[in-house]
Protein backbone atom coordinates (compact mmCIF):
# COMPACT_ATOMS: atom_id res chain seq x y z
CA UNK A 1 0.00 0.00 0.00
CA UNK A 2 1.66 3.18 -1.22
CA UNK A 3 1.63 6.10 1.20
CA UNK A 4 0.07 9.31 -0.08
CA UNK A 5 1.72 12.56 1.06
CA UNK A 6 -0.80 15.07 2.37
CA UNK A 7 -0.67 18.35 4.27
CA UNK A 8 -2.28 18.77 7.70
CA UNK A 9 -4.92 21.01 6.12
CA UNK A 10 -5.56 18.49 3.35
CA UNK A 11 -6.21 15.73 5.89
CA UNK A 12 -8.50 18.01 7.89
CA UNK A 13 -10.51 18.85 4.74
CA UNK A 14 -10.83 15.15 3.84
CA UNK A 15 -12.15 14.31 7.31
CA UNK A 16 -14.64 17.20 7.13
CA UNK A 17 -15.86 16.02 3.71
CA UNK A 18 -16.15 12.43 4.98
CA UNK A 19 -18.27 13.55 7.95
CA UNK A 20 -20.54 15.57 5.64
CA UNK A 21 -20.95 12.64 3.24
CA UNK A 22 -21.75 10.16 6.03
CA UNK A 23 -23.89 12.36 8.29
CA UNK A 24 -25.65 14.71 5.86
CA UNK A 25 -25.56 13.62 2.23
CA UNK A 26 -25.95 9.85 2.72
CA UNK A 27 -29.12 10.18 4.90
CA UNK A 28 -30.59 12.72 2.44
CA UNK A 29 -30.14 10.42 -0.54
CA UNK A 30 -31.54 7.42 1.36
CA UNK A 31 -34.60 9.57 2.15
CA UNK A 32 -34.88 10.63 -1.53
CA UNK A 33 -34.74 6.98 -2.64
CA UNK A 34 -37.48 6.01 -0.16
CA UNK A 35 -39.61 8.96 -1.31
CA UNK A 36 -39.14 8.09 -5.00
CA UNK A 37 -39.85 4.41 -4.31
CA UNK A 38 -43.20 5.34 -2.78
CA UNK A 39 -44.25 6.84 -6.13
CA UNK A 40 -44.68 3.41 -7.64
CA UNK A 41 -43.22 2.02 -10.89
CA UNK A 42 -39.43 2.25 -10.59
CA UNK A 43 -38.66 1.61 -14.28
CA UNK A 44 -39.90 5.03 -15.38
CA UNK A 45 -39.14 6.89 -12.18
CA UNK A 46 -36.47 9.54 -12.95
CA UNK A 47 -36.22 10.72 -9.33
CA UNK A 48 -35.49 7.16 -8.18
CA UNK A 49 -32.76 6.62 -10.79
CA UNK A 50 -31.19 10.03 -10.08
CA UNK A 51 -31.17 9.34 -6.34
CA UNK A 52 -29.63 5.86 -6.87
CA UNK A 53 -26.93 7.43 -9.07
CA UNK A 54 -26.24 10.08 -6.42
CA UNK A 55 -26.04 7.33 -3.79
CA UNK A 56 -23.45 5.46 -5.86
CA UNK A 57 -21.35 8.65 -6.22
CA UNK A 58 -21.51 9.32 -2.47
CA UNK A 59 -20.59 5.74 -1.57
CA UNK A 60 -17.64 5.66 -4.00
CA UNK A 61 -16.33 9.00 -2.65
CA UNK A 62 -16.60 7.67 0.92
CA UNK A 63 -14.55 4.61 -0.10
CA UNK A 64 -11.98 6.84 -1.86
CA UNK A 65 -11.62 9.18 1.15
CA UNK A 66 -11.29 6.27 3.59
CA UNK A 67 -8.57 4.82 1.34
CA UNK A 68 -6.74 8.15 1.17
CA UNK A 69 -6.90 8.61 4.94
CA UNK A 70 -5.59 5.05 5.46
CA UNK A 71 -2.64 5.76 3.17
CA UNK A 72 -2.05 9.34 4.35
CA UNK A 73 1.49 10.34 5.17
CA UNK A 74 0.92 13.70 6.86
CA UNK A 75 3.76 16.09 6.19
CA UNK A 76 3.97 19.19 8.39
CA UNK A 77 6.48 21.47 6.65
CA UNK A 78 6.43 23.93 9.55
CA UNK A 79 8.37 21.31 11.55
CA UNK A 80 11.05 20.88 8.87
CA UNK A 81 14.12 23.11 8.79
CA UNK A 82 13.88 25.42 5.79
CA UNK A 83 17.11 25.23 3.82
CA UNK A 84 15.61 26.92 0.76
CA UNK A 85 14.90 23.63 -1.02
CA UNK A 86 11.49 23.08 -2.61
CA UNK A 87 9.78 20.06 -1.04
CA UNK A 88 6.25 18.66 -0.75
CA UNK A 89 4.11 21.17 1.19
CA UNK A 90 6.36 24.16 0.62
CA UNK A 91 5.08 27.45 -0.78
CA UNK A 92 7.10 28.77 -3.68
CA UNK A 93 7.26 32.33 -5.00
CA UNK A 94 8.14 32.27 -8.71
CA UNK A 95 8.81 34.93 -11.30
CA UNK A 96 7.70 34.07 -14.83
CA UNK A 97 10.71 35.20 -16.86
CA UNK A 98 8.57 35.82 -19.95
CA UNK A 99 5.83 37.97 -18.40
CA UNK A 100 7.72 39.09 -15.24
CA UNK A 101 4.59 38.07 -13.31
CA UNK A 102 5.06 36.85 -9.73
CA UNK A 103 3.17 33.64 -8.83
CA UNK A 104 2.89 31.73 -5.54
CA UNK A 105 2.28 27.98 -5.56
CA UNK A 106 1.93 25.48 -2.74
CA UNK A 107 2.93 21.90 -3.59
CA UNK A 108 0.24 19.52 -2.32
CA UNK A 109 -1.22 16.03 -2.79
CA UNK A 110 -3.55 15.13 -5.63
CA UNK A 111 -6.76 15.47 -3.62
CA UNK A 112 -5.84 18.98 -2.43
CA UNK A 113 -4.69 20.34 -5.78
CA UNK A 114 -6.73 23.33 -6.98
CA UNK A 115 -5.19 25.62 -9.59
CA UNK A 116 -7.67 28.41 -8.72
CA UNK A 117 -6.18 28.48 -5.21
CA UNK A 118 -2.60 28.05 -6.51
CA UNK A 119 -2.42 24.57 -4.98
CA UNK A 120 -0.33 22.47 -7.37
CA UNK A 121 -0.14 18.66 -7.40
CA UNK A 122 3.49 17.82 -6.62
CA UNK A 123 3.54 15.21 -9.44
CA UNK A 124 2.17 17.63 -12.07
CA UNK A 125 4.63 18.90 -14.70
CA UNK A 126 5.26 22.14 -12.77
CA UNK A 127 5.36 20.30 -9.42
CA UNK A 128 7.93 17.81 -10.72
CA UNK A 129 10.03 20.62 -12.18
CA UNK A 130 10.04 22.50 -8.85
CA UNK A 131 10.69 19.65 -6.37
CA UNK A 132 14.31 19.65 -5.25
CA UNK A 133 15.12 23.09 -6.65
CA UNK A 134 16.55 25.86 -4.47
CA UNK A 135 15.82 29.52 -3.87
CA UNK A 136 17.34 31.73 -6.62
CA UNK A 137 17.47 28.79 -9.06
CA UNK A 138 16.07 28.90 -12.61
CA UNK A 139 13.39 26.33 -13.48
CA UNK A 140 12.18 25.25 -16.92
CA UNK A 141 8.76 23.62 -17.13
CA UNK A 142 7.57 21.82 -20.24
CA UNK A 143 3.87 22.62 -20.62
CA UNK A 144 1.42 21.75 -23.41
CA UNK A 145 1.77 25.36 -24.63
CA UNK A 146 5.58 25.17 -24.71
CA UNK A 147 8.42 25.76 -22.28
CA UNK A 148 8.02 28.18 -19.40
CA UNK A 149 10.96 29.59 -17.47
CA UNK A 150 10.79 30.69 -13.86
CA UNK A 151 13.12 32.07 -11.25
CA UNK A 152 12.57 30.79 -7.71
CA UNK A 153 12.33 33.97 -5.61
CA UNK A 154 11.44 32.40 -2.28
CA UNK A 155 10.64 29.07 -0.63
CA UNK A 156 8.52 29.04 2.53
CA UNK A 157 7.61 26.19 4.84
CA UNK A 158 4.30 27.54 6.16
C-alpha positions in Angstrom: 0.0 0.0 0.0 1.7 3.2 -1.2 1.6 6.1 1.2 0.1 9.3 -0.1 1.7 12.6 1.1 -0.8 15.1 2.4 -0.7 18.4 4.3 -2.3 18.8 7.7 -4.9 21.0 6.1 -5.6 18.5 3.3 -6.2 15.7 5.9 -8.5 18.0 7.9 -10.5 18.8 4.7 -10.8 15.1 3.8 -12.1 14.3 7.3 -14.6 17.2 7.1 -15.9 16.0 3.7 -16.2 12.4 5.0 -18.3 13.5 8.0 -20.5 15.6 5.6 -21.0 12.6 3.2 -21.7 10.2 6.0 -23.9 12.4 8.3 -25.6 14.7 5.9 -25.6 13.6 2.2 -25.9 9.9 2.7 -29.1 10.2 4.9 -30.6 12.7 2.4 -30.1 10.4 -0.5 -31.5 7.4 1.4 -34.6 9.6 2.1 -34.9 10.6 -1.5 -34.7 7.0 -2.6 -37.5 6.0 -0.2 -39.6 9.0 -1.3 -39.1 8.1 -5.0 -39.8 4.4 -4.3 -43.2 5.3 -2.8 -44.2 6.8 -6.1 -44.7 3.4 -7.6 -43.2 2.0 -10.9 -39.4 2.3 -10.6 -38.7 1.6 -14.3 -39.9 5.0 -15.4 -39.1 6.9 -12.2 -36.5 9.5 -13.0 -36.2 10.7 -9.3 -35.5 7.2 -8.2 -32.8 6.6 -10.8 -31.2 10.0 -10.1 -31.2 9.3 -6.3 -29.6 5.9 -6.9 -26.9 7.4 -9.1 -26.2 10.1 -6.4 -26.0 7.3 -3.8 -23.4 5.5 -5.9 -21.4 8.6 -6.2 -21.5 9.3 -2.5 -20.6 5.7 -1.6 -17.6 5.7 -4.0 -16.3 9.0 -2.7 -16.6 7.7 0.9 -14.6 4.6 -0.1 -12.0 6.8 -1.9 -11.6 9.2 1.1 -11.3 6.3 3.6 -8.6 4.8 1.3 -6.7 8.2 1.2 -6.9 8.6 4.9 -5.6 5.1 5.5 -2.6 5.8 3.2 -2.1 9.3 4.3 1.5 10.3 5.2 0.9 13.7 6.9 3.8 16.1 6.2 4.0 19.2 8.4 6.5 21.5 6.7 6.4 23.9 9.6 8.4 21.3 11.5 11.1 20.9 8.9 14.1 23.1 8.8 13.9 25.4 5.8 17.1 25.2 3.8 15.6 26.9 0.8 14.9 23.6 -1.0 11.5 23.1 -2.6 9.8 20.1 -1.0 6.3 18.7 -0.8 4.1 21.2 1.2 6.4 24.2 0.6 5.1 27.4 -0.8 7.1 28.8 -3.7 7.3 32.3 -5.0 8.1 32.3 -8.7 8.8 34.9 -11.3 7.7 34.1 -14.8 10.7 35.2 -16.9 8.6 35.8 -19.9 5.8 38.0 -18.4 7.7 39.1 -15.2 4.6 38.1 -13.3 5.1 36.9 -9.7 3.2 33.6 -8.8 2.9 31.7 -5.5 2.3 28.0 -5.6 1.9 25.5 -2.7 2.9 21.9 -3.6 0.2 19.5 -2.3 -1.2 16.0 -2.8 -3.6 15.1 -5.6 -6.8 15.5 -3.6 -5.8 19.0 -2.4 -4.7 20.3 -5.8 -6.7 23.3 -7.0 -5.2 25.6 -9.6 -7.7 28.4 -8.7 -6.2 28.5 -5.2 -2.6 28.0 -6.5 -2.4 24.6 -5.0 -0.3 22.5 -7.4 -0.1 18.7 -7.4 3.5 17.8 -6.6 3.5 15.2 -9.4 2.2 17.6 -12.1 4.6 18.9 -14.7 5.3 22.1 -12.8 5.4 20.3 -9.4 7.9 17.8 -10.7 10.0 20.6 -12.2 10.0 22.5 -8.8 10.7 19.7 -6.4 14.3 19.6 -5.2 15.1 23.1 -6.6 16.6 25.9 -4.5 15.8 29.5 -3.9 17.3 31.7 -6.6 17.5 28.8 -9.1 16.1 28.9 -12.6 13.4 26.3 -13.5 12.2 25.2 -16.9 8.8 23.6 -17.1 7.6 21.8 -20.2 3.9 22.6 -20.6 1.4 21.7 -23.4 1.8 25.4 -24.6 5.6 25.2 -24.7 8.4 25.8 -22.3 8.0 28.2 -19.4 11.0 29.6 -17.5 10.8 30.7 -13.9 13.1 32.1 -11.3 12.6 30.8 -7.7 12.3 34.0 -5.6 11.4 32.4 -2.3 10.6 29.1 -0.6 8.5 29.0 2.5 7.6 26.2 4.8 4.3 27.5 6.2 
